[in-house]
Amino acid sequence: MLPLTHQAEALLRHLVGLLPEIDPYRPETFTTYKKVHDDLGLAKVGRSWGESLMALGLVELAKWAQDQGLPAITGIVVSGETYEPGKGYFSLHEPNQNAYAWWRDEIIKAKEFSWNEVLKTFAPVR
């Protein structure tokens, strides 16, 4: 499995930890770009919270998960205004069906997936 940067790995661990509280049919239960910054103590480095998180590992994580054939877990990070992921989420994955149905299905897959097996391949967190 290809490595992730420390920031992208920390983001993955955080998102995996949020999955039990996520309801794929209720995007208001997802986390927001700003909340992830707050939860991880990240400084804003872009014009928007979304752009900032993209620069801080969200895009890397999304591409990595796609390359590994894993569920698109980054879809649980949404705008606090629209409760939808940014356009980059859909353009990266290019779903062949209704984008919103595909997004929901990916969140269902992410919740059902055994992420602990993936996380065990990384160095222990200190």
Secondary structure by P-SEA (a helix, b strand, c coil): cccccaaaaaaaaaaaaaccccccccccccccaaaaaaaaccccccccaaaaaaaacaaaaaaaaaaaccccccccbbbcccccccaaaaaaacccccaaaaaaaaaaaaaaccaaaaaaaccccc
